[in-house]
Amino acid sequence: MEGRLKILGKLRRLGHSVNTIVGNATVVLFVVMTLIVWAQIFFRFILGDGIVWAEEIAKYMMVWMALLGASVVYAEQGHISIDFFIANSGRVRWIKMVHTLLATVLFIVLIVCGIKYAQLGQRLISPASGIRKFWPYLAIPAGGVFLLFQSGMRFIDLFTAAGDNDPEAPAGDSPSTERRGTQQ
């Protein structure tokens, strides 16, 4: 039992570390994207000639931000959900496990289709920036991988139901944590 708790603690720390790294990458993308957009505004309206590639690169960065940020929000259970029907059922944990398994299937489809889409992007070149569309399209499977990882972490947590008893679990990772709009 103690060995299992150690492994669960290590898995939770790994999940928390991955979430922190992806969250920080999302923040960096946001800052760089904002600087590019502000530079575009400055060049277009103050100097009279815009940066040709700025809008395109900012759009690609937004896609990367959205797909990476989705895994951070998923790990923190911050997506919009209506749990009125399952909150009173007494089988909340099992329903959440089924939901997590269904989400896992979706994330696998996202990865597989995203890889095919990224491979298609190998042949396409973006008109304004001149980069291969592989790089922006790579956000789809990359985001899917992080979502799949976090889904696996959530399923393990729900399956073992150790989130209620493990003091090493990061705050908010417990399956019994209720997310309400007034708490955060």
SULGINOR-V416278 format. One line per field, one symbol per residue. phi: phi as a letter, one per 20 degrees, with the letter a starting at -180 (. if undefined). psi: psi as a letter, one per 40 degrees, with the letter a starting at -180 (. if undefined). Layout:
phi: ???
psi: ???
//
This chain:
phi: .fffffffffffffffffffffffffffgfffffffffffffffeeenbfefeffffffffffggffffffffffeleffbddgfefeendggfffffgfffffffffffffffffffffffeddffeemeffgffffffffffffffgffffffgfffeleffdefeffgneffefeecfefd
psi: ddddddddddddddddddddddddddddddddddddddddddddddeehihdeddddddddddddddddddddddefeihihfddededefdddddddddddddddddddddddddddddedehhhdddeiieddddeddddddddddddddddddddddfeddeheehiheeheehhhided.
//
